[in-house]
Amino acid sequence: MTDRPEAFAGPGPEAIYEEGLTQGVFRIQRCRACGAHVFYPRALCLCCQSPDLEWVTASGRATVHATSVVRQKPEDGGDYNIALVDLEEGPRMLTRVVDIAPEQVRIGMQVMGSVGAVDGEPAVLFRPSAGGPR
């Protein structure tokens, strides 16, 4: 027996998100009560605190909000980019922008996300998309 309310029964939001990634699907949550999109997966809406969240497939479209280059020795994999992107749906997420030199990622750059892998684990990675800054 558990003290968890019925709304919280079953696997947690993070497990559901990760399962989607293993299936190659990038999903985020949307609140049925207020319509806000939520990321990182949560049990309650950040805007209205409702537990009535549904999973929706993210568009993948985003804009780079901030960017940094992580410097590593070539034998450790070389330099890579870390970025905060604003998803078209509203939430912001930490990710990597790939298929471009890390130093070339710019604030305002339009990017498109898809499921890839980082260190053998599924992750949402973004690539530059046509159209330049928004």
Backbone torsions as a table, in degrees:
resi	resn	phi	psi	omega
1	MET	NA	145.5	-178.8
2	THR	-128.5	156.3	177.1
3	ASP	-91.9	4.3	-178.4
4	ARG	-73.2	135.7	175.3
5	PRO	-62.3	156.3	-179.2
6	GLU	-53.3	-36.4	-179.1
7	ALA	-60.4	-21.6	-177.2
8	PHE	-106.6	13.4	179.5
9	ALA	-72.1	154.2	177.6
10	GLY	90.1	-171.0	-177.9
11	PRO	-65.5	150.2	-179.8
12	GLY	-71.6	165.4	-178.0
13	PRO	-58.5	-39.0	-179.3
14	GLU	-65.2	-40.4	178.5
15	ALA	-64.0	-39.0	178.9
16	ILE	-66.3	-43.3	178.0
17	TYR	-59.5	-49.0	-178.8
18	GLU	-63.9	-36.5	176.8
19	GLU	-62.4	-41.5	175.8
20	GLY	-59.4	-43.1	179.0
21	LEU	-61.8	-40.6	179.6
22	THR	-64.7	-23.0	176.5
23	GLN	-91.7	2.1	178.8
24	GLY	81.5	20.3	-177.3
25	VAL	-118.4	128.5	177.0
26	PHE	-95.9	106.4	-179.0
27	ARG	-118.2	148.0	171.9
28	ILE	-127.6	172.8	-179.4
29	GLN	-97.8	151.4	173.7
30	ARG	-131.1	134.0	-179.8
31	CYS	-79.5	124.8	177.6
32	ARG	-71.9	-23.2	-177.9
33	ALA	-78.5	-45.7	-174.9
34	CYS	-118.3	-10.0	177.7
35	GLY	86.0	-3.0	-179.8
36	ALA	-69.1	143.4	172.5
37	HIS	-89.4	145.9	-173.8
38	VAL	-127.4	131.3	169.6
39	PHE	-152.7	135.1	6.8
40	TYR	-73.3	149.7	-176.4
41	PRO	-51.3	135.4	-176.7
42	ARG	-140.6	168.1	177.2
43	ALA	-90.3	-21.6	-178.6
44	LEU	-130.7	148.0	175.9
45	CYS	-64.0	136.7	178.3
46	LEU	-70.2	-25.9	-176.4
47	CYS	-85.3	-47.4	-172.6
48	CYS	-121.4	-0.9	178.4
49	GLN	69.3	12.7	178.3
50	SER	-71.6	142.1	174.2
51	PRO	-86.4	2.7	-174.8
52	ASP	-87.9	73.8	-178.8
53	LEU	-107.1	138.5	175.6
54	GLU	-117.2	157.8	178.0
55	TRP	-93.9	132.3	177.2
56	VAL	-131.0	149.1	177.0
57	THR	-73.8	126.8	179.1
58	ALA	-70.8	148.7	178.4
59	SER	-66.2	-29.1	-176.3
60	GLY	89.4	-15.0	-179.2
61	ARG	-78.2	137.4	-177.9
62	ALA	-156.3	167.3	176.9
63	THR	-126.4	134.8	179.3
64	VAL	-67.1	124.8	178.7
65	HIS	-96.1	-39.8	-179.7
66	ALA	-152.5	154.4	-176.7
67	THR	-147.7	149.9	177.3
68	SER	-149.6	154.5	177.7
69	VAL	-109.8	127.4	174.6
70	VAL	-92.3	121.6	-178.0
71	ARG	-93.0	130.2	177.9
72	GLN	-140.0	155.6	173.2
73	LYS	-64.9	147.2	178.7
74	PRO	-54.2	-37.7	-179.4
75	GLU	-69.5	-14.5	176.1
76	ASP	-98.9	9.4	177.9
77	GLY	111.6	-9.7	178.4
78	GLY	79.0	178.5	-178.2
79	ASP	-68.5	150.1	173.4
80	TYR	-147.1	164.9	-177.1
81	ASN	-98.2	143.6	168.3
82	ILE	-122.9	133.8	-177.9
83	ALA	-139.9	150.5	166.1
84	LEU	-98.1	126.4	178.2
85	VAL	-120.8	144.5	174.3
86	ASP	-93.8	113.0	178.4
87	LEU	-67.6	148.1	178.3
88	GLU	-54.6	-32.6	-178.6
89	GLU	-74.0	-14.1	177.6
90	GLY	126.2	-46.9	-177.8
91	PRO	-66.0	160.9	176.5
92	ARG	-110.1	142.1	178.3
93	MET	-138.8	152.3	175.6
94	LEU	-88.8	134.0	-173.2
95	THR	-159.1	-168.1	172.3
96	ARG	-123.9	143.7	170.8
97	VAL	-104.2	122.8	-173.7
98	VAL	-117.0	176.5	-179.9
99	ASP	64.1	25.6	176.9
100	ILE	-154.9	148.0	176.4
101	ALA	-58.6	136.5	-176.3
102	PRO	-53.1	-35.5	-178.5
103	GLU	-72.7	-14.6	-177.5
104	GLN	-89.9	-7.2	177.5
105	VAL	-71.6	130.9	-175.8
106	ARG	-125.5	147.5	172.9
107	ILE	-60.6	135.3	-178.4
108	GLY	91.1	-7.7	-179.9
109	MET	-67.2	134.4	173.8
110	GLN	-79.6	135.4	-179.6
111	VAL	-135.4	160.3	179.1
112	MET	-127.6	129.5	-176.9
113	GLY	-97.8	150.4	173.1
114	SER	-154.3	165.1	-179.1
115	VAL	-81.2	127.2	176.3
116	GLY	-133.5	-147.3	179.7
117	ALA	-142.5	145.4	172.1
118	VAL	-127.7	120.0	-178.2
119	ASP	53.6	38.2	176.3
120	GLY	81.4	-0.7	180.0
121	GLU	-107.1	141.2	178.7
122	PRO	-62.5	139.7	179.9
123	ALA	-154.8	155.9	175.0
124	VAL	-86.4	121.5	178.7
125	LEU	-117.5	149.2	-179.0
126	PHE	-116.6	148.9	178.3
127	ARG	-127.6	149.7	176.8
128	PRO	-57.1	142.0	177.2
129	SER	-118.4	162.9	-178.8
130	ALA	-64.2	150.5	173.0
131	GLY	114.4	-14.4	178.4
132	GLY	68.3	-162.2	-178.4
133	PRO	-64.1	149.2	177.9
134	ARG	-84.9	NA	NA
